Amino acid sequence: MQPKVKETEETFEEKAEPEERENLTDKPIIPTMIKLSWPIIVAQGMHLMYQLADTFWLGMLGPEHLAAITLSFPLLFIVYSMGAGFSIAGVALVSQYTGAEKHERASLAAGQILILSIAVSLLFVVPGRVFSEEMLLLIGAEPEVLPLANTYFSIYVSAVPIIFIYYVFSACLEGIGDTVTPMKIKVAAVIANIVLDPFLIFGWSIFPDLGIAGAAWATVLSRFLASSIGIYIMFSDMTNLTIKPRHFVPNIFLIKKIFRIGLPAALGDSAIAIAITVLTSLVAGFGTVVVAAWGIANRITSMIRMPAFGLGRAVSIMVGQHLGAEQPDEAGRVSWVGTGASTLLLLGLALMLLVASPFIMQFFTDDPEVVETGARILRILGFAYIFLGAQIVLSGALNGAGKTKQQIFFRILSLWGFQIPFSYLLAYTLDLGHDGIWWGIFMAKVLGLLALMLWFKRGTWQTKEIED
């Protein structure tokens, strides 16, 4: 007999006394923010190591290989945006249920999100593999780069379900205040990736010489390791958030809520990914050297954004729990404290890049043109990302509140309303060359943050999404 689908607000009866969760609503802001954010920053650093390891080893094979992974990234971002949307729903719902001390409901939400994310991820695998070459041509892949980019992307996109599982696992644990467990798993996976990279790329020892395909396979295998550990933990009573078979019984109320929170974030992230793809095509118009430099600079600036991302996730968790506990003023206070901390941290990193940019570029490539171009990019974008960092933190607050439509609106405004038009205008219409693209990004980040701050100060976002 099939289990009855739940269509009401009815919750499962607690089977046992809930374990102690990390309730953050009565703790001081800054120490709590540090406690939550440092494992997220480390995990993001580990995530970046996937890309940096590929960039380091493939840089030895020439600029074409660097350009190939650079062109693949925007397309992968489009696919992974759906997983990111479900992870945002996970943080919002699990954190708010935790703040409201509805722990069984938090576990139920996690189970529903996991099943939905796996189902959605399967929709991307076949189209991604079948149409990969056409999509790469569309964004401007040159003949010498196309086969390399196609190989890398086709293998990588096959791992979408695996990566979606990890997204959900990490987000749900973060929602209950556990940011350390996802970090530990990420560290293990990155170590596996770094070890596998040279063996599979260059054919060390008994392994075949796979070139760029080896880099993709190393990442896929390491992420499979992370997701496998995550599944085991979620079903083994090893954390304070444990998924049981009963949590997979479809609950229409929660499914609708997950889609209402996660789908705007996912579609918005897709629009953002498309914007990044368009921006990459603008960069591609200046040749392989600029694309290669842009690719390396992107990975380096990803490191600059890590403190902001960690603070943004910490703010998201804290805001969710404060709103769940009916503390909207504290949620607002947390948001502004996180914004100030991000601004100070990123200002220091931007000043460092003024001097260190060429030396950092030389770590990844010895091509003098790529080094010079990349150093110019880093010096400009280092200061642009001070404003982006503040926007990331405030967006994290909106995610924690479940206000993904508003969060996505301002991100799309920044990219489609400001960044792409300014970059095209300066680079192509006003003939500033590729420098115009970077200055267009700088102007867009400043205006995007100002627009978000003016709306954010109204306080209309400070309402919870869960039921009373």
C-alpha positions in Angstrom: 0.0 0.0 0.0 1.4 3.4 -1.0 2.0 5.9 1.8 -0.5 8.7 1.8 0.9 12.0 0.5 0.6 14.7 3.1 -1.1 17.9 2.0 -1.6 19.7 5.3 0.5 21.5 7.9 0.5 18.3 10.0 3.9 17.4 11.4 5.2 14.0 12.3 5.0 13.0 15.9 8.3 13.1 17.6 9.6 9.6 18.0 12.0 10.6 20.8 13.3 13.6 22.6 15.2 15.7 20.0 19.0 16.0 20.5 20.4 19.3 21.5 20.7 21.6 18.5 23.0 24.6 18.2 20.5 27.3 19.0 22.2 30.6 18.2 19.5 33.1 19.3 20.9 33.8 22.7 24.6 34.0 21.8 26.7 37.1 21.2 26.9 38.2 17.5 30.6 38.5 16.7 31.9 35.3 18.5 29.0 33.3 17.0 29.7 34.7 13.5 33.3 33.8 13.8 32.5 30.3 15.0 30.1 29.7 12.1 32.0 31.4 9.3 35.6 30.1 9.7 34.6 26.5 8.8 32.6 27.8 5.9 35.6 29.9 4.7 37.9 26.9 5.0 35.4 24.7 3.1 35.2 27.4 0.4 39.0 27.5 0.3 38.9 23.7 -0.2 36.3 24.1 -3.0 38.6 26.7 -4.6 41.4 24.2 -4.4 39.5 22.0 -6.9 39.9 24.8 -9.4 43.3 25.9 -8.4 44.7 22.4 -8.6 43.3 22.0 -12.2 44.6 25.5 -13.1 48.1 24.7 -11.7 48.6 21.4 -13.4 46.8 22.3 -16.7 48.8 25.6 -16.9 51.8 23.4 -17.6 50.1 22.2 -20.8 49.6 25.7 -22.2 47.2 28.7 -22.3 44.7 26.7 -24.5 44.0 24.3 -21.6 43.5 27.2 -19.2 41.1 28.9 -21.6 39.2 25.6 -21.9 38.4 25.3 -18.2 37.6 29.0 -18.1 35.0 28.7 -20.9 33.5 25.6 -19.2 33.0 27.3 -15.9 30.0 29.6 -16.8 28.1 26.6 -18.3 28.7 24.5 -15.3 27.5 27.4 -13.1 24.2 27.4 -15.0 23.7 23.7 -14.1 24.9 23.9 -10.5 22.7 27.0 -9.9 19.7 24.6 -9.4 21.6 22.8 -6.6 22.5 26.1 -5.1 18.9 27.1 -5.0 17.9 24.0 -3.1 20.7 24.5 -0.7 19.4 28.0 0.1 16.0 26.6 0.8 17.7 24.1 3.1 19.5 26.8 5.1 16.3 28.9 5.4 13.9 26.2 6.4 16.2 24.2 8.7 17.6 27.3 10.5 14.1 28.7 11.0 12.7 25.4 12.3 15.7 25.1 14.6 15.3 28.6 15.9 11.6 27.8 16.6 12.7 24.5 18.2 10.7 22.4 15.7 13.5 19.8 15.3 11.4 17.0 13.6 10.2 19.5 11.1 13.8 20.4 10.3 14.7 16.8 9.6 11.6 16.4 7.5 12.5 19.5 5.4 16.0 18.1 4.9 14.6 14.8 3.6 12.2 16.5 1.2 15.0 18.8 -0.2 17.4 15.9 -0.7 14.9 13.9 -2.8 13.8 16.9 -4.8 17.4 18.0 -5.6 18.4 14.5 -6.8 15.3 14.4 -9.1 16.0 17.8 -10.6 19.8 17.1 -11.1 19.1 14.2 -13.3 17.4 16.5 -15.8 20.7 18.2 -16.6 23.0 15.3 -17.3 21.9 14.1 -20.8 21.3 17.6 -22.3 24.6 18.8 -20.9 26.5 16.0 -22.6 24.6 16.2 -25.9 24.7 19.9 -26.5 28.0 20.8 -24.8 29.9 21.6 -28.1 27.1 23.9 -29.3 27.0 25.8 -26.0 30.8 26.2 -26.0 30.7 27.6 -29.5 28.0 30.0 -28.5 30.2 31.6 -25.9 33.1 32.0 -28.3 35.4 28.9 -28.0 38.1 29.2 -30.5 39.1 26.1 -32.7 42.1 25.2 -30.7 40.2 25.4 -27.4 36.9 23.8 -28.4 37.8 20.1 -28.2 39.6 20.6 -24.8 36.7 22.5 -23.3 34.2 20.0 -24.7 36.0 17.1 -23.1 36.3 18.8 -19.7 32.7 20.0 -19.6 31.2 16.7 -20.7 32.9 14.7 -17.9 32.2 17.3 -15.3 28.5 17.7 -16.1 28.0 14.0 -15.5 28.7 14.5 -11.8 25.8 16.9 -11.3 23.7 14.5 -9.1 26.7 13.8 -6.9 27.4 17.5 -6.4 23.7 18.3 -5.7 23.7 15.8 -2.8 26.7 17.5 -1.2 25.1 20.9 -1.6 22.0 19.8 0.3 23.9 17.9 3.0 26.1 20.9 3.7 23.2 23.4 3.7 21.0 21.4 6.1 23.8 20.9 8.6 24.6 24.6 8.4 21.0 25.3 9.2 21.3 23.6 12.6 24.6 25.5 13.3 27.0 22.7 12.3 29.5 24.2 9.8 32.4 22.0 10.9 31.3 18.6 9.6 30.9 19.8 5.9 34.3 21.5 6.2 36.0 18.2 7.3 34.4 16.3 4.4 35.5 19.0 1.9 39.1 18.9 3.2 39.2 15.1 2.6 37.7 15.5 -0.9 40.2 18.2 -1.9 43.1 16.2 -0.7 41.9 13.3 -2.9 41.5 15.7 -5.9 45.0 17.2 -5.5 46.6 13.7 -5.3 44.7 12.4 -8.3 45.2 15.4 -10.6 48.9 14.9 -11.7 48.5 11.1 -11.9 45.5 11.3 -14.2 46.6 14.4 -16.2 50.2 13.3 -16.9 49.8 9.5 -16.6 52.1 9.1 -13.6 52.8 5.5 -12.4 50.3 3.0 -13.7 47.7 5.7 -14.6 46.8 6.7 -18.2 47.8 10.1 -19.7 44.4 11.7 -19.9 45.3 15.4 -20.2 42.4 17.7 -19.5 40.1 14.7 -19.1 42.2 13.6 -16.2 41.6 16.9 -14.4 37.8 16.5 -14.8 37.9 12.8 -13.6 40.0 13.7 -10.6 37.3 16.3 -9.5 34.4 14.0 -10.2 35.9 11.1 -8.2 36.8 13.4 -5.3 33.3 14.8 -5.2 31.8 11.3 -5.3 33.9 10.7 -2.1 32.4 13.8 -0.4 28.8 12.9 -1.3 29.2 9.3 -0.2 30.4 10.4 3.2 27.6 13.0 3.4 24.9 10.4 2.7 26.4 8.0 5.3 26.4 10.7 7.9 22.9 11.9 7.2 21.5 8.4 7.7 23.7 7.2 10.6 22.7 9.3 13.6 26.1 11.0 13.6 24.8 14.5 13.8 21.9 16.4 15.4 20.1 16.3 12.0 19.2 12.8 11.1 17.1 11.8 8.1 14.9 8.7 8.5 12.8 6.9 5.8 9.6 8.6 7.0 11.1 12.0 6.0 11.0 10.9 2.3 7.2 10.5 2.4 6.1 13.4 0.1 4.8 16.4 2.0 3.0 18.8 -0.3 3.1 21.7 2.1 6.9 21.5 2.4 7.5 20.7 -1.3 5.6 23.9 -2.2 7.6 25.9 0.3 10.9 24.4 -0.9 10.1 25.4 -4.5 8.8 28.8 -3.4 12.2 29.5 -1.7 14.5 27.5 -3.8 13.2 27.9 -7.4 13.6 31.7 -7.5 17.1 31.3 -6.2 17.9 28.6 -8.7 16.4 30.5 -11.7 18.1 33.7 -10.5 21.4 31.9 -10.2 20.8 30.6 -13.7 20.3 34.1 -15.0 23.4 35.1 -13.2 25.3 32.2 -14.7 24.1 33.3 -18.2 25.3 36.8 -17.4 28.7 35.4 -16.5 28.6 33.4 -19.8 27.9 36.6 -21.7 30.7 38.4 -19.9 33.0 35.5 -20.7 32.1 35.9 -24.4 33.0 39.6 -24.1 36.4 38.6 -22.7 36.8 35.9 -25.4 36.6 38.7 -28.0 40.1 39.8 -27.0 41.7 36.4 -27.6 43.1 33.3 -25.8 45.7 35.2 -23.8 43.0 37.4 -22.2 40.7 34.5 -21.6 43.5 32.5 -19.9 44.4 35.5 -17.7 40.7 36.0 -16.9 40.5 32.4 -15.9 43.4 32.5 -13.5 42.3 35.9 -12.1 38.8 34.5 -11.4 40.2 31.7 -9.3 42.4 34.1 -7.4 39.5 36.6 -6.8 37.5 33.6 -5.6 39.9 33.4 -2.7 39.3 37.1 -2.0 35.5 36.5 -1.9 35.8 33.6 0.6 35.6 35.7 3.8 32.5 37.5 2.4 31.0 34.2 1.4 31.7 32.6 4.9 30.2 35.7 6.6 27.2 35.6 4.3 26.4 32.0 5.1 26.9 32.7 8.8 24.6 35.6 8.6 22.1 33.5 6.8 22.1 30.9 9.5 21.8 33.4 12.3 19.1 35.5 10.6 17.1 32.3 10.0 17.3 31.3 13.6 16.5 34.8 14.9 13.5 35.1 12.7 12.3 31.6 13.7 12.6 32.7 17.3 10.6 36.0 16.6 13.7 38.3 17.0 13.6 40.4 13.8 15.6 43.3 15.3 18.5 40.9 16.2 18.3 39.6 12.6 18.9 43.1 11.3 21.7 43.8 13.7 23.5 40.6 12.6 23.2 41.6 9.0 24.9 45.0 9.4 27.7 43.6 11.7 28.5 41.0 9.0 28.5 43.6 6.3 31.0 45.8 8.2 33.3 42.8 8.9 33.3 41.8 5.3 34.2 45.3 4.1 37.2 45.6 6.4 38.6 42.2 5.5 38.3 42.7 1.7 39.8 46.1 1.8 42.9 44.6 3.3 43.1 42.0 0.6 42.6 44.5 -2.1 45.5 46.6 -0.9 47.7 43.5 -0.8 46.8 42.8 -4.5 48.2 46.1 -5.6 51.7 44.8 -4.9 51.4 41.0 -5.1 49.3 40.5 -8.3 52.2 39.7 -10.7 53.8 37.3 -8.3 50.5 35.4 -7.7 50.0 35.2 -11.5 53.4 33.7 -12.0 52.6 30.9 -9.7 50.1 29.6 -12.3 51.8 30.5 -15.6 55.1 31.6 -17.0 53.6 33.2 -20.1 54.5 36.9 -19.7 51.5 38.2 -21.5 49.1 36.2 -19.4 50.9 37.4 -16.2 50.8 41.1 -17.2 47.1 40.9 -18.2 46.1 39.0 -15.1 47.9 41.4 -12.8 45.9 44.3 -14.3 42.6 42.4 -13.8 43.4 41.6 -10.2 44.3 45.1 -9.2 41.0 46.5 -10.5 38.7 43.6 -9.3 40.4 43.5 -5.9 38.7 46.8 -5.1 35.5 46.0 -7.0 35.0 42.9 -4.7 35.0 45.0 -1.6 31.5 46.2 -2.7 30.6 42.7 -3.9 31.5 41.3 -0.5 29.1 43.6 1.3 26.4 42.6 -1.2 27.1 38.9 -0.6 26.6 39.3 3.2 23.3 41.2 2.8 22.1 38.6 0.3 22.9 36.0 2.9 20.6 37.7 5.3 17.8 37.6 2.7 18.4 34.0 2.1 18.2 33.2 5.8 14.8 35.0 5.8 13.7 33.0 2.8 13.4 36.2 0.7 15.1 34.7 -2.3 13.1 36.7 -4.9 14.3 40.0 -3.5 17.9 38.7 -3.1 18.0 37.5 -6.7 16.4 40.7 -8.0 19.3 42.8 -6.8 22.0 40.4 -8.0 20.4 40.3 -11.5 20.2 44.1 -11.4 23.9 44.3 -10.6 24.8 42.0 -13.4 22.3 42.6 -16.2 21.4 46.1 -15.4 24.9 47.4 -14.7 27.8 45.0 -15.3 27.2 43.7 -18.8 26.1 47.1 -20.3 29.0 49.0 -18.6 31.6 46.4 -19.6 30.4 46.3 -23.3 30.1 50.1 -23.4 33.6 50.7 -22.0 35.4 47.8 -23.8 33.8 47.9 -27.3 31.9 51.2 -27.8 34.4 53.5 -26.1 37.4 51.3 -27.3 39.1 51.0 -23.9 40.0 47.4 -24.7 39.7 44.6 -22.2 40.4 47.1 -19.4 37.0 48.4 -20.0 35.5 45.1 -19.0 37.1 45.2 -15.6 36.2 48.9 -14.9 32.6 48.0 -16.0 32.6 45.3 -13.3 33.9 47.8 -10.7 31.2 50.4 -11.5 28.5 47.7 -11.4 29.5 46.4 -7.9 29.4 49.9 -6.5 25.9 50.7 -7.9 24.6 47.2 -7.1 25.5 47.5 -3.4 24.0 51.0 -3.1 20.7 49.8 -4.6 20.5 46.8 -2.2 21.4 48.9 0.9 18.7 51.5 0.2 16.1 48.8 0.0 17.5 46.6 2.8 17.2 49.5 5.3 13.4 49.5 4.9 13.3 46.3 7.0 10.4 44.7 5.1 12.4 41.5 4.7 12.4 40.7 8.5 9.6 38.1 8.5 9.9 34.4 8.8 8.8 31.7 6.3 7.9 28.8 8.6 4.4 28.3 10.0 3.4 29.4 13.5 
